[in-house]
Amino acid sequence: MYMPRIAVFADVQNIYYTTRQAFGRPFNYRALWQLLSAQGEIVHALAYATHRGDDGQTKFQDALKHIGFTVKLKPYIQRSDGSSKGDWDVGIAVDVMTLAPEVDTVVLLSGDGDFDVLLTRVGANPGVRTEVYGVEPLTARSLIDSASVFHPIGDALLLK
């Protein structure tokens, strides 16, 4: 039996802040992995995060690696004006464009509307489905509309 090949791209900061804001609870990456594994073979799983060097964050990143994710880190930069930088949008887009031809399904965990053009482009290939997991009220409508399927994050994908 043919198992669809799946690539997962997790915008860790976006998912962290949106699930915290909407539910006061963190996202359950293990539950997502189990859900997707039942639908096909996860051949790529990338989690994009910022590196601040604190122990809690390091333990979380180790847990993601244990589940099966490759964790990509970018330094967290605090600017002198108080703003911060740790954005992975371009890195995620490059990886999605590079890996999409190798899979049947691209799964994006994010609510960031900047990815709508990316998913529209990837989804134009008739052999590739695009799926988005996001917190519905905090996910850009343009991103929801650009995906083949939108999965609102709810209780089943949150830690207790």
C-alpha positions as CSV (number, residue, x, y, z in Angstrom):
1,M,0.0,0.0,0.0
2,Y,1.3,3.5,-0.9
3,M,1.8,5.8,2.0
4,P,1.7,9.5,1.1
5,R,5.0,11.3,1.7
6,I,4.6,14.3,4.1
7,A,6.9,17.2,4.9
8,V,6.1,19.3,8.1
9,F,7.3,22.8,8.6
10,A,6.7,24.3,12.1
11,D,6.9,28.0,12.7
12,V,7.6,27.4,16.4
13,Q,7.3,31.0,17.6
14,N,4.0,31.6,15.8
15,I,2.5,28.4,17.2
16,Y,3.8,29.1,20.7
17,Y,2.4,32.6,20.9
18,T,-1.0,31.9,19.2
19,T,-1.8,28.8,21.3
20,R,-0.7,30.6,24.4
21,Q,-2.9,33.7,23.6
22,A,-6.0,31.7,22.5
23,F,-5.9,28.7,24.9
24,G,-3.3,29.4,27.6
25,R,-1.8,26.1,26.7
26,P,1.2,24.9,24.6
27,F,0.9,23.0,21.3
28,N,1.3,19.2,21.5
29,Y,3.9,18.3,18.8
30,R,3.8,14.6,19.7
31,A,0.0,14.5,19.1
32,L,0.5,16.2,15.7
33,W,3.3,13.7,14.8
34,Q,1.0,10.7,15.7
35,L,-1.9,12.2,13.7
36,L,0.3,12.8,10.6
37,S,2.1,9.4,10.9
38,A,-1.3,7.8,10.7
39,Q,-1.9,9.6,7.3
40,G,1.4,8.9,5.7
41,E,5.2,8.8,6.0
42,I,6.8,11.9,7.5
43,V,9.9,12.2,5.3
44,H,10.9,15.8,6.4
45,A,10.0,17.5,9.7
46,L,11.6,20.9,10.3
47,A,11.0,23.1,13.3
48,Y,12.1,26.7,13.1
49,A,12.9,28.5,16.4
50,T,15.0,31.2,17.9
51,H,17.9,30.5,20.2
52,R,18.0,32.5,23.5
53,G,20.1,30.0,25.4
54,D,17.7,29.3,28.3
55,D,17.3,25.8,29.7
56,G,13.6,25.6,29.2
57,Q,14.0,26.3,25.5
58,T,16.8,23.9,25.2
59,K,14.7,21.1,26.8
60,F,11.8,21.9,24.4
61,Q,14.1,21.8,21.4
62,D,15.5,18.4,22.6
63,A,12.0,17.1,22.9
64,L,11.2,18.2,19.3
65,K,14.4,16.3,18.2
66,H,13.3,13.3,20.1
67,I,9.9,13.3,18.4
68,G,11.6,13.4,15.0
69,F,12.0,17.1,14.1
70,T,15.1,18.7,12.8
71,V,15.4,21.9,14.8
72,K,16.7,24.9,13.0
73,L,17.8,27.8,15.2
74,K,18.4,31.4,14.5
75,P,19.8,33.7,17.2
76,Y,17.3,35.9,19.0
77,I,18.3,39.5,18.5
78,Q,17.2,42.3,20.9
79,R,17.6,45.6,19.2
80,S,18.6,48.8,21.1
81,D,15.1,50.3,20.4
82,G,13.5,47.4,22.4
83,S,12.3,45.5,19.3
84,S,13.4,42.0,18.5
85,K,14.3,39.9,15.5
86,G,14.1,36.1,15.1
87,D,12.1,35.7,11.9
88,W,12.3,32.4,9.9
89,D,9.9,33.3,7.1
90,V,12.5,33.3,4.3
91,G,14.2,30.1,5.6
92,I,10.8,28.3,5.8
93,A,9.9,29.5,2.3
94,V,13.2,28.3,0.9
95,D,12.9,24.9,2.6
96,V,9.3,24.4,1.5
97,M,10.2,25.3,-2.2
98,T,13.2,22.9,-2.0
99,L,11.4,19.9,-0.4
100,A,7.9,20.2,-1.9
101,P,8.8,18.3,-5.1
102,E,9.8,15.3,-3.0
103,V,6.5,14.9,-1.1
104,D,2.7,14.5,-1.6
105,T,1.7,16.8,1.3
106,V,3.3,20.0,2.7
107,V,2.1,20.7,6.2
108,L,2.7,24.2,7.6
109,L,2.2,25.0,11.3
110,S,1.7,28.8,11.3
111,G,-0.9,31.5,11.2
112,D,1.3,33.9,9.3
113,G,-0.4,35.4,6.3
114,D,3.0,36.0,4.7
115,F,3.0,32.3,3.7
116,D,-0.1,32.6,1.5
117,V,1.8,33.2,-1.7
118,L,4.1,30.3,-0.9
119,L,1.3,27.9,-0.4
120,T,-0.5,29.1,-3.5
121,R,2.6,28.5,-5.5
122,V,3.3,25.1,-4.0
123,G,-0.3,24.1,-4.3
124,A,-0.3,24.9,-8.0
125,N,1.5,21.7,-8.6
126,P,-1.3,19.1,-9.0
127,G,0.7,16.5,-7.1
128,V,1.1,18.4,-3.9
129,R,-1.5,19.1,-1.2
130,T,-0.9,21.9,1.2
131,E,-2.3,21.8,4.8
132,V,-2.1,24.4,7.5
133,Y,-2.5,24.0,11.2
134,G,-3.2,27.2,13.0
135,V,-5.2,28.9,15.7
136,E,-8.3,29.9,13.7
137,P,-9.0,33.4,15.1
138,L,-5.3,34.2,14.9
139,T,-4.6,32.8,11.5
140,A,-4.6,35.1,8.5
141,R,-7.7,34.5,6.2
142,S,-5.4,34.6,3.2
143,L,-3.3,31.7,4.6
144,I,-6.5,29.7,5.3
145,D,-7.7,30.3,1.8
146,S,-4.4,29.4,0.1
147,A,-4.2,25.9,1.7
148,S,-5.8,22.8,0.3
149,V,-7.0,22.1,3.8
150,F,-7.0,24.2,7.0
151,H,-6.9,22.4,10.4
152,P,-7.9,24.6,13.3
153,I,-5.8,23.8,16.4
154,G,-8.1,22.7,19.2
155,D,-8.0,20.6,22.3
156,A,-6.7,17.4,20.7
157,L,-3.5,19.2,19.7
158,L,-2.8,21.0,23.0
159,L,-0.9,19.8,26.0
160,K,-3.2,19.3,29.0
